[in-house]
Amino acid sequence: MNLEGCTVLIIEDETLISLEMESMLRGAGCRIVGPFASMAKASEAIEHQLLDAALLDINLGHEMTFPLADLLCARGVPFIWVTGHSRDILPARHRDRPIVSKPYGVDTLLEAVSKVIARSRPASDVTRAQASPQ
């Protein structure tokens, strides 16, 4: 899937990791919202931005981001956990979400983003996006 023009939210508190994510996604043509390292700012972005997908670290400092995951679900925004934690730490309601384990490569991250966006769009939108020139 062509990610050109897709809007992706980054929620990550490690500066180098967030910059790496941003660079990878921008290289694929994505528009970036964030990155955000605080629950309050991330929550505000989720409430006010139109998003195609989100990358969500499990914890920001000492705060678990499960309320942000709940908010993304309520808004219908697909997301990917990007973490060094195992799936076992997740609440049952979010264990079916995709995980990209740290460390990861650019292909792994972009493939995961492509898949969650493709799953959330009607087939006609996916066909149009794949037909778009890169």
LINVENVEN-V403387 format. One record per residue. N is the residue number from 1. RES is the residue in three letters. PHI is phi in degrees with one decimal (none if undefined). BURIAL is 1 if it has 9 or more other ideal C-beta (glycine too) atoms within 8 Angstrom, else 0. Layout:
BEGIN
n=<N:N>
res=<RES:RES>
phi=<PHI:PHI>
burial=<BURIAL:BURIAL>
END
This chain:
BEGIN
n=<1:2:3:4:5:6:7:8:9:10:11:12:13:14:15:16:17:18:19:20:21:22:23:24:25:26:27:28:29:30:31:32:33:34:35:36:37:38:39:40:41:42:43:44:45:46:47:48:49:50:51:52:53:54:55:56:57:58:59:60:61:62:63:64:65:66:67:68:69:70:71:72:73:74:75:76:77:78:79:80:81:82:83:84:85:86:87:88:89:90:91:92:93:94:95:96:97:98:99:100:101:102:103:104:105:106:107:108:109:110:111:112:113:114:115:116:117:118:119:120:121:122:123:124:125:126:127:128:129:130:131:132:133:134>
res=<MET:ASN:LEU:GLU:GLY:CYS:THR:VAL:LEU:ILE:ILE:GLU:ASP:GLU:THR:LEU:ILE:SER:LEU:GLU:MET:GLU:SER:MET:LEU:ARG:GLY:ALA:GLY:CYS:ARG:ILE:VAL:GLY:PRO:PHE:ALA:SER:MET:ALA:LYS:ALA:SER:GLU:ALA:ILE:GLU:HIS:GLN:LEU:LEU:ASP:ALA:ALA:LEU:LEU:ASP:ILE:ASN:LEU:GLY:HIS:GLU:MET:THR:PHE:PRO:LEU:ALA:ASP:LEU:LEU:CYS:ALA:ARG:GLY:VAL:PRO:PHE:ILE:TRP:VAL:THR:GLY:HIS:SER:ARG:ASP:ILE:LEU:PRO:ALA:ARG:HIS:ARG:ASP:ARG:PRO:ILE:VAL:SER:LYS:PRO:TYR:GLY:VAL:ASP:THR:LEU:LEU:GLU:ALA:VAL:SER:LYS:VAL:ILE:ALA:ARG:SER:ARG:PRO:ALA:SER:ASP:VAL:THR:ARG:ALA:GLN:ALA:SER:PRO:GLN>
phi=<none:-77.5:-94.5:-53.9:84.1:-71.6:-102.5:-123.1:-89.7:-113.6:-122.8:-157.4:-97.4:-89.7:-56.1:-63.7:-66.8:-65.5:-65.8:-64.6:-58.7:-58.4:-62.4:-61.3:-70.7:-61.7:-60.9:-91.5:93.8:-78.0:-93.0:-109.4:-110.5:100.4:-73.2:-118.2:-114.5:-127.7:-62.0:-63.0:-67.9:-64.5:-61.6:-62.0:-63.9:-61.8:-69.5:-115.1:-109.7:-86.7:-121.8:-90.2:-166.3:-140.7:-109.9:-130.2:-73.4:-70.7:-136.1:-114.4:63.6:-101.4:-98.9:-80.5:-92.8:-58.6:-62.8:-69.0:-62.0:-61.3:-65.4:-59.7:-60.9:-61.5:-87.2:76.1:-96.2:-69.5:-142.9:-126.4:-76.5:-118.4:-157.2:-98.2:-81.0:-85.8:-61.5:-60.6:-74.4:-76.5:-64.9:-51.4:-65.7:-120.0:-72.6:-85.7:-75.1:-65.7:-124.9:-110.3:-84.6:-81.3:-79.4:-138.9:-103.3:-59.5:-63.1:-62.8:-64.6:-66.0:-64.8:-63.3:-63.6:-57.5:-64.8:-69.2:-69.2:-60.7:-67.7:-90.7:-103.1:-61.5:-54.3:-64.7:-68.2:-65.5:-60.6:-62.7:-64.6:-71.7:-82.1:-66.7:-67.8:-91.4>
burial=<1:0:1:1:0:1:1:1:1:1:1:1:0:0:0:0:1:1:1:0:1:1:0:1:1:1:0:1:1:1:0:1:1:1:1:1:1:0:1:0:1:1:1:0:1:1:0:0:1:0:1:1:1:1:1:1:1:1:1:1:0:0:0:0:1:1:0:1:1:1:1:1:0:0:1:0:1:1:1:1:1:1:1:0:0:0:0:0:0:1:0:0:0:1:0:0:1:0:1:1:0:0:0:0:0:0:0:1:1:1:0:1:1:1:1:1:1:1:0:1:1:0:0:0:0:1:0:0:1:0:0:0:0:0>
END
